[in-house]
């Protein structure tokens, strides 16, 4: 189990810092219009589809900003639902959370960072439910909890450690199977 979690930790690269990500051009796809306003005139900008449907819906890139103009969140919409890479930044410009959405639900590996830039949590998702390896870390970088989720439930061995790296305990949860 620990090898799976370590592989997950090494597999994800941190997203670009907020100042660098904010420099990327904001281009709306064909058939959409730019909505909202960039700082200093506003705090959110997105693209909205104005054709095909009687009601308007978000389509394409989206960004929101802190009151000081720093980039806070970035993602994209498809058919009015979050879809694709999604990132949240701390006010200091370092990543706070990163992952991806598929049709409005979390999908794949998600990472949460402390403001210092160290990883705080890694978790896998499938169709919006926690699924796969799960790990949390102490602010100093040491392991805090390792485990696994099966369709939103804890499953398999879960182990926790104190800040000094001493194992506090371990518990094994049943595997839930969809067939008898």
Beta strands, then each sheet from edge to edge (+ up, - down):
strand 1: 32-37
strand 2: 44-49
strand 3: 57-65
strand 4: 71-78
strand 5: 81-82
strand 6: 84-89
strand 7: 95-102
strand 8: 105-113
strand 9: 119-126
strand 10: 129-137
strand 11: 143-150
strand 12: 153-161
strand 13: 167-173
sheet 1: 1+ 2- 3+ 4- 5+
sheet 2: 1+ 2- 3+ 4- 6+ 7- 8+ 9- 10+ 11- 12+ 13-
end
